[in-house]
Amino acid sequence: MNDTETDVDTEYRETEDKRVLELRRDSTRVTVSVTKKGYGMLIVADETGELERYYGFDMALDHAAEALGVPPGEVDVPEAARDMGM
């Protein structure tokens, strides 16, 4: 999915043990992930590794947007990912 206002490509996927929201803008990639084993902290990471951990999805998403250089709150989140961190 492409958010045309901010030029951020978003992709949501699930692995055996994680839920992952990948955000890409130009050559920068940031992920927000959480384990499937109950309520855990969301991990924000880029190509260099983990940046921060958050309990709230909104805070994690805001940090990911900042890492991509777009205003917080302006990333289009796929429906399947909207309950991450709850």
C-alpha atoms as a printed R data frame, in Angstrom:
   type eleno elety resid chain resno      x       y      z
1  ATOM     1    CA   MET     A     1  0.000   0.000  0.000
2  ATOM     2    CA   ASN     A     2  1.341   3.473 -0.783
3  ATOM     3    CA   ASP     A     3  0.409   6.553  1.214
4  ATOM     4    CA   THR     A     4  0.538   9.129 -1.589
5  ATOM     5    CA   GLU     A     5  0.610  12.159  0.721
6  ATOM     6    CA   THR     A     6  3.819  11.100  2.464
7  ATOM     7    CA   ASP     A     7  5.245   8.673 -0.124
8  ATOM     8    CA   VAL     A     8  5.509   5.928  2.486
9  ATOM     9    CA   ASP     A     9  5.011   2.346  1.323
10 ATOM    10    CA   THR     A    10  3.501   0.135  4.003
11 ATOM    11    CA   GLU     A    11  3.367  -3.641  4.201
12 ATOM    12    CA   TYR     A    12  1.877  -5.739  6.981
13 ATOM    13    CA   ARG     A    13  2.765  -9.389  7.455
14 ATOM    14    CA   GLU     A    14  2.665 -12.056 10.111
15 ATOM    15    CA   THR     A    15  5.343 -14.641 10.751
16 ATOM    16    CA   GLU     A    16  5.059 -17.672 12.979
17 ATOM    17    CA   ASP     A    17  5.870 -15.608 16.069
18 ATOM    18    CA   LYS     A    18  5.594 -11.907 15.091
19 ATOM    19    CA   ARG     A    19  3.356  -9.268 13.608
20 ATOM    20    CA   VAL     A    20  5.358  -6.851 11.454
21 ATOM    21    CA   LEU     A    21  4.491  -3.495  9.905
22 ATOM    22    CA   GLU     A    22  7.192  -2.437  7.445
23 ATOM    23    CA   LEU     A    23  7.392   1.199  6.355
24 ATOM    24    CA   ARG     A    24  9.571   2.320  3.447
25 ATOM    25    CA   ARG     A    25 10.338   5.760  2.101
26 ATOM    26    CA   ASP     A    26 12.994   6.179 -0.562
27 ATOM    27    CA   SER     A    27 15.894   3.982  0.618
28 ATOM    28    CA   THR     A    28 14.925   4.046  4.319
29 ATOM    29    CA   ARG     A    29 13.111   1.084  5.897
30 ATOM    30    CA   VAL     A    30 11.659   1.033  9.409
31 ATOM    31    CA   THR     A    31  9.702  -1.786 11.011
32 ATOM    32    CA   VAL     A    32  7.295  -1.877 13.926
33 ATOM    33    CA   SER     A    33  6.903  -5.390 15.301
34 ATOM    34    CA   VAL     A    34  5.381  -7.214 18.245
35 ATOM    35    CA   THR     A    35  5.382 -10.870 19.283
36 ATOM    36    CA   LYS     A    36  2.186 -12.887 19.017
37 ATOM    37    CA   LYS     A    37  2.587 -14.215 22.590
38 ATOM    38    CA   GLY     A    38  0.250 -11.809 24.278
39 ATOM    39    CA   TYR     A    39  0.767  -8.175 25.117
40 ATOM    40    CA   GLY     A    40  4.362  -7.252 24.514
41 ATOM    41    CA   MET     A    41  6.271  -4.131 23.713
42 ATOM    42    CA   LEU     A    42  6.371  -2.909 20.155
43 ATOM    43    CA   ILE     A    43  9.872  -2.701 18.709
44 ATOM    44    CA   VAL     A    44 10.816   0.077 16.293
45 ATOM    45    CA   ALA     A    45 13.886  -0.812 14.227
46 ATOM    46    CA   ASP     A    46 15.711   0.351 11.126
47 ATOM    47    CA   GLU     A    47 18.532  -1.106  9.066
48 ATOM    48    CA   THR     A    48 21.006  -0.510 11.904
49 ATOM    49    CA   GLY     A    49 18.960  -2.350 14.524
50 ATOM    50    CA   GLU     A    50 16.506  -1.609 17.312
51 ATOM    51    CA   LEU     A    51 15.728   2.064 17.878
52 ATOM    52    CA   GLU     A    52 13.235   1.946 20.749
53 ATOM    53    CA   ARG     A    53 10.478  -0.080 22.462
54 ATOM    54    CA   TYR     A    54  6.979   1.169 23.215
55 ATOM    55    CA   TYR     A    55  3.835  -0.146 24.865
56 ATOM    56    CA   GLY     A    56  1.564   1.971 22.679
57 ATOM    57    CA   PHE     A    57  1.180   1.540 18.925
58 ATOM    58    CA   ASP     A    58  0.625   5.273 18.368
59 ATOM    59    CA   MET     A    59  3.940   6.165 20.014
60 ATOM    60    CA   ALA     A    60  5.783   3.458 18.062
61 ATOM    61    CA   LEU     A    61  4.221   4.609 14.803
62 ATOM    62    CA   ASP     A    62  5.090   8.250 15.523
63 ATOM    63    CA   HIS     A    63  8.743   7.295 16.125
64 ATOM    64    CA   ALA     A    64  8.804   5.242 12.920
65 ATOM    65    CA   ALA     A    65  7.383   8.195 10.964
66 ATOM    66    CA   GLU     A    66 10.020  10.522 12.404
67 ATOM    67    CA   ALA     A    67 12.751   8.043 11.418
68 ATOM    68    CA   LEU     A    68 11.374   8.170  7.861
69 ATOM    69    CA   GLY     A    69 11.255  11.971  7.876
70 ATOM    70    CA   VAL     A    70  7.482  12.306  7.652
71 ATOM    71    CA   PRO     A    71  5.126  13.997 10.106
72 ATOM    72    CA   PRO     A    72  3.909  11.714 12.932
73 ATOM    73    CA   GLY     A    73  0.349  10.554 12.440
74 ATOM    74    CA   GLU     A    74  0.486  10.735  8.637
75 ATOM    75    CA   VAL     A    75  1.344   7.117  7.848
76 ATOM    76    CA   ASP     A    76 -1.482   5.065  6.367
77 ATOM    77    CA   VAL     A    77 -1.758   1.884  8.460
78 ATOM    78    CA   PRO     A    78 -3.302  -1.217  6.839
79 ATOM    79    CA   GLU     A    79 -6.504  -2.404  8.557
80 ATOM    80    CA   ALA     A    80 -4.941  -5.682  9.724
81 ATOM    81    CA   ALA     A    81 -2.204  -3.796 11.636
82 ATOM    82    CA   ARG     A    82 -4.393  -1.246 13.408
83 ATOM    83    CA   ASP     A    83 -4.738  -3.295 16.605
84 ATOM    84    CA   MET     A    84 -1.013  -3.891 17.137
85 ATOM    85    CA   GLY     A    85  0.012  -3.155 20.693
86 ATOM    86    CA   MET     A    86 -3.453  -3.531 22.148
